[in-house]
Amino acid sequence: MPKLSLMFDNKIVKEVSVGSRPVTIGRAPDNDLPVDNLAVSNYHAKVYYEAGRMVIEDLNSLNGTFVNDLRIERSTLHDGDNVHIGKHTIKVDTSGDAPLPWQTGRKAAAPRINETMVLDTKERRQMLQQAAAMGESMQFASTRMKVPTLVVLGGKSDQKEYVLTNKLTVIGKSAMATIRLKGWFKPQMAAQINQRDDGYYLGPGDKVPTVNGTPIPGPVRLNNGDMIEVSGVKLNFIFRE
């Protein structure tokens, strides 16, 4: 049975097996793997089985969850993987043996007196820089990960390439826009991209975008390689491996 080993300074803090129930990880004492670190959210992440795969999912934590130094939202876990949460490491051993979480007993939940602190260490900065360079995983697939990316082919924007890291991506001139368009007469929200369980959907805003040259009056699921044009900007939607 797969085993998770919580480590700090190369010393084992606790070990649990992953069974039929999710293994919860966080600062609150009622987690299966409680992590005594203010940089860890009360309920930071969980590990569970889905379609025969062991999966780790970040629970909207403040400082993020990293698998082998790459920040993730959800990712398949493999033997030998290292999960970084705060200043702790969780080692994955698919042939290990440890008690199941409900056999070790959980502590009762305690009042959340302390808010999560932002972790600002050299190690975390390096991991974030690497995540930015490689692209953060937002696409859950059978492969290790696919990174949804918009590459600017024409028009004026504040960057030449965007990794889609949020459930909502706004294209426009507004302060909340992820893809900031340049120009006096650009719309506040030209279009938007929403992440759903089955993929990414482009929908109109103040403008009607085109996908592969065809105007879309409503949300359309994007496929790898699609060409998007909206408000004078041309974008190529791709998944990077």
N, C-alpha and C positions, 0 to 999 in steps of 0.2 A: 504494500500500500504506500503511495507517495507520502513523503514526509517534508514538512516545512520546519526549518531550524532558524529561530530568531537569534541573531548574533550581534554582539557589541564588543568592539575591540578584539575581534577574533575569538571571543568566548561565547559559548552557547548559553542563552538566557532561558529559552524554552523551546520544546519541540512538540509538534502535534502532527497527526496524520490527516489527510484530506479524504473524507468519506462521502457519504450521501448528502450531508448537510454542508452549507457554506461555512468556511472558516473566516471569521471576522477579525480585522486587524485595526487597532487604534489605541488612543490614549485612555479611553474610558475603561475602567477595570472589568466591565462585563464582557469585553471582547474575548475571543478565543486565544488570540495572541495580543495581550495588552503590552503596549510600548510606552514606557515611562519616559516621555520626552515631550517637552512643550512645543517642539516643532512638528509634532504629529497631531493630526486632527482627532477628535474624540472617536469618530467612526471613519477611518481613513481609507480602507480598502477591504475587499473580500476576495476569497479564492473559492472556486466551485467548479463542478463538472458541467459541461454543456456539449451535447452531441459527441460524447466520448473524449472530449478534450478538457484538460485542466486549464482554467481561465482565471486571470486576475483582473479585477475591475476597480478602478479608482472611484471613490465615492465623493467626488467634488471636493477633494482635500485642498487645503490652502497651499501647501508646499509641493504637492504632486507625488506621484508614484513612478519609479524608474525601474525598468527591466533591462539589465545589462547596460546601464548608463543612458538608456533612451526613454524619455518620458512617454507614458502611455495613458490612455483612458481604459482600454481593454486590450488584452493580449493573451495569446496562448502561452502557457508555461511548459518548458522542456527540462529534462534532466540536466542539472548543472547550472541552471539559470540563477542569477543573483538579483534579488529585488531590493531596491534601496528605498527606505522610508525614513525620513528624518536622518538621523545619524546611525540608524540601525540597518543591518543587512539580513535578508531572509534567503537562505539557501534552499534550493529545490532539489530533492533527492527522490527520484521516482521508484527506487528500490529500497527505500528506507523503511524503518519500523518505529512507530511512536504511538502513544495513546491517542485515541480520538478525543476531540475537544470536550465532548460532553462527559467523557470518562475522567477528565482531570478536574472538572468543576469550574464554574465561572464565579467571579465575585459579583456582588450586587452593584448595580450602577450607582456611581457617586455623583453628587451635584457638580455641575461644570463650573467650577470657580474660576479657573484660569482659561483665558482665551488662547487659541493656538498662536504661537509666535512665528513670525516669518523666519525661516532658516536662511541665513546668509553666511555660508561658509565657502571656502575656496572649492571644495569638492562639489557642492551643489551648483556653484557658478559654472564650473567646468562641464557638469552634466547638462545644464541648461544651454550652454553655448553649443555643445555637441548636438543637443536636440534641435536647436534652431538651424544648425548647419545641415542636419540630415532630414529634418522634417519630423513633426510629432505624429505619432500614430493615432489616427482617428477612424481608420477603416478597419473593421474587424472581419478577417477573412481566414480561409484555411491556410494560406501562406503566412509567413512570419508577420508581415505587416505591409500594408499598402498606404502610401501617403498621398492624400488628395491635394493637388496643387493647381493653382491658376498661374499660367505664364502669360505675361503681357506681350502681345505681338505688335500692337500699334495703339496710338493714342497717348494721352497724358495722364499718368497716375503717379502716386508717390513712391511706388516700388516697381520693380520689373518682374517680381515673382512673389506669390503668396501661398503659404501653407494654410489650409483650412483647419483651424484648431478649435473653432467654436461651432455650436449647433446652428447658429445664425450668422451668416456672412452678408453684410450690407455693402452694396456697391453704390457709391454716390459721394456727395460733398459734405454730408452732415458730420457732426463730431463723433457720432457712433459708428460711422462707416469703417469697415475693415479695409476695403479697397477704396482709397481716397482719390477721387477724380479731381483733376486740376482744370481750372477755367472759370471765368466769371459766371457763365450761364449754365453750368452743369447742375443737374437736379440734386436735391438733398438725398433722395433715395431712388436711384435709377432702376435698381433691381435688387433681388435678394436670393440667397441660396440657403436652403434649410436642410440640415442633416436629419434623415429619418432612419428607421431601422433597416430599410432595404436600399439606402443609398442617399445621394445628394440631389435635391430638386431646385431648379432655377425657376423663379417666378418674377412677374413684372412688378415694378414699383410705379414711379412716375413716368417711366418709359416702357415700351414693349420691346424686350430684347429679341434677338434672333439666335437660333441654334442651328448651325450648319446652313445658314442662309434662310431659314424659315422662321417667320415671326411666331412667338408663342403667347397666346392670350392668357394662359393659365400655367400652373406649375408643371414642369417637364423634368423627368428623371435624366440626369446627366450620365453619359457613358464616356469611358476612357477615350480621349482624342477629340471630343466634341469642340467645335469652334463657336465661341460666343461673341456676339457684338452688341453693345449697348452704349448709347450716348457717345458715340465716336471712339470707343475703346474696344479693341479686339483682344480676346482672351482665349487661351487654349487650356481646356480642362484635362488633366492627366493624372494617373496614379503612378507614383514613383515606387519602385520596389525597394 
